[in-house]
Amino acid sequence: MIGAAIKKDIWLLLRDRGALISLFLLPIIFILAFGSIFGGGGDKGKPRSIPVWHAPGDPRGAKIVATLASTDTFTPVELASSDAVRTGVADETYAAGLVIPDSGPVELVIDLGQPIAGRGPIQGALFGVVMQSVSPVDVSKLPPMVEAKTPPGIARPLANISAFQVTVPGNAVLFGFFIALTCAMAFVNERKVGTWRRLLAAPVPRWKALLAGLVPYYLVGCIQLAFVFAIGIVVFGMQVAGSPIALVALALANVACAVALGLLFAAVARTEKQLGGIGSVVLLVMGMLGGCMFPRAFMPPFMKSVGLAMPHGWALDGYYAVLVREGTTLVDVLPSIAALCVFAAAFASLGVALFRFER
């Protein structure tokens, strides 16, 4: 009886094209979009073009152009006039530009209305290029004045990681929790058509009936995460810095938490319309606060704490450790796994307590 119920739910889910698209196709689209936005797209490794104008024969301008060309980050594009540089930045052909007069300060042409998170790195890097060029001494022959080092207690990160190291797990967690909505929709629909009533007529304990309804979605959720991470590794070049076992354990706990949340959704929602309207908003808000759309590392301290009130935040902390930090083991991510299990137990307990087979 239980086995037949599981097979039936899997068959119905595989026939639901909308659910399959939201679970398998949308994460890949979002990974590609966000990865490209944050620097991991098709132009990965390609220097950014920077328009430059300086007076003909100006040695200072020629030196700045040469320094700019020597970097791995920028490629100078010499334009015919200062207005051409300003126009190119104004119409968003270029992110920033340099206007170098015969004397006086160099003009860094950049939209100061952009968020500092976007313009700050470009602005700082171009400022460094100019300072290096106009310095009265050869900066390249001086000992380094600043050296970046990871502090003790934090594992060394992988070198040359792309934006996909962050966008793949972020979207995997965001859309991985959407299995909760799919599961809840199925439960509410089966309550509506009387499937639960017929199932309870059989000599089957209620907890077994609920478990049989959850198992198919747990299996599909595991397949979904395996698919997303496989695409991330094969197509987008995502690396696994730590233990693959830790990655698998995190994924299993993540799916268990998502499916348990689906049971809670089904317990509190009365209709499919109510569930679709509220459930999707709740999942998006949880994902946003948990760092799926914007990493918690860049959030204010209070919002970082709020993010840990969501299972998404714990899941992402574990994924980032496994994917970015070299030598991460299963023991290192046990706090994240434990937190996800606590969330899953809480969601499941509330779901079982509030669930009504008939309404």
Order of alpha helices (4+ residues) and beta strands (2+ residues): alpha-alpha-alpha-beta-alpha-beta-alpha-beta-beta-alpha-alpha-alpha-alpha-alpha-alpha-alpha-alpha-alpha-alpha
